Amino acid sequence: MLRRGARQVLEGAGSSPLVFLYWFLWSTHGEFFRITLSGHGSLSAIAGMFYGPTWLVVAVLARTTGARGHRWPRRMAWILAYLAWVGISLLWTFAENRIFAAALYVSMAADVAAALILLSDKRSFRSSINGIIAGALAIAALTAVQLIINPDAFQMEHLGIQEDTGANPNLFGYHLSIGALACYFLALNGRKWMLLPALALTAALIATTSKTSILVFAVVMVFYLVTARAAGRAKTVAIAALLVAGCLAAPYAAGYLLAYESSNTAGSLTGRIPLWLSLAGRAAERPFLGYGFMSVKDISDSLWGAMHAHNDLLQLWVTLGIPGLALAIILYALVWRRLRSSESQFAALGLLWLLFAIGHGLADSDELALGFPVQMMALFFYPLPMRIIGAARRAKRRLFIGRPEGSGLQSE
C-alpha cells in the first residue's frame, strides 16, 4: 500500500515535476516562512527576498534543456507592462524603507519571470493543477498542526490579541479555497475520488475562521453547483461533502464569531470600513501616481496599523494610482475574455478561481500581488488542455490528474 501511494504521488507531479514544485511552493512558502521564522521578522524578509531570484535561476537553467515550449501569447505583454509600472512607482514610493521595498519588488518580478518561463513548457498545465492541490493539502496539514499546538491561534490573529502566532488565517484561507475549488471541479468532472481531499480542505478552511474566504468560497460553490453540467448524483455527493465539512468545523468557529462581533481591528469588517474611508481620502490626494509600491503601511492611520488596504482595487489605487489600476483591470478583463472564449474543459476551473479572487478582493488584498496573481493569469493565457476525462478513465481514482493518454488531454 505504501509503495502504491508513493507511486501515485510521483505520478501526481505530472510530466513536469519542476512546475509541480513551483506551484506547491507558491501555495506554501509564505506560510512556511511565517511559521518557521515566527518572531524573526528580518530572517523571514531575507528568505522572501531570495525566493524569487532563486526560482528565476532554476527556471532559466531548466529552460536550456530544450523542452518543447508554447509560443509567447501577446496577452503576456500586459503582465510585463503591469510589472514595469509597479517598478517605476518605486521612484516616488512613500515606503519608509525604500531599499527593502525595492528588494521585495525584485524578488516578486523574478518570481513572475520564473513562472512565465516554466509555464511555457507544453507539459506544464497538468503539473500546475496538481501542485496547487498538493500545496493546499499541505496547508490543511499545517492548519491541523496549528490547532493542535495552539487551538486559539487563528482567533487571536483575527482579533488582534496576538499577531505573531505564526498562523495567518487569510493566507491559509485563500490557498485552501483555491485548492478546494480545484478538487470539487475535478470531482464533478469524473474524478470522484477528489471529494475526499475536497472534504479535508473545506473543513480546514472553516477551521481557519477566515470570514472572507469562507463566504466567497461558499458563494462560488453554490454558483458552480447550480450551473455545472454534471450528473445530479455527483452534485448531491458534493453538497453532502460541503455539509459534512461544515458540521465538522462549525463548533470550532462558533466561539470566535461571538468574540468577533465586538472587534474593531483592521482585520474585522467594523475596522475595515474606517480604514477604507481613510485610504480613499489619501488616494484622492494623489489619484494619478499614487503613493508607490509597499506604501500603505506608512501612509495609513497608525490606529489601524494595516499592511495593506484590505480591498484589491483600493490597494491598487492607493499604491499605483490610476495607471496601475487601469492595467490591473485590463488584465482581469483579458483573463475573463480568454476563459469565456476557450473551449477547454479547464476554462471552467479558471472562471471559478477568477470569481473567487474578485469576491475575495472586495474585503482583502495583498501588498505584493493581485487578488488573481499574474502567475495564474499566465497559466491560463497559454494554450489549455481540452479535456480532463476521455482515454484516461481508468486513472480517475488517482488523487491527482493522471498521465495523458491518447487524445484525452490534447491542447487547444
Beta strands, then each sheet from edge to edge (+ up, - down):
end
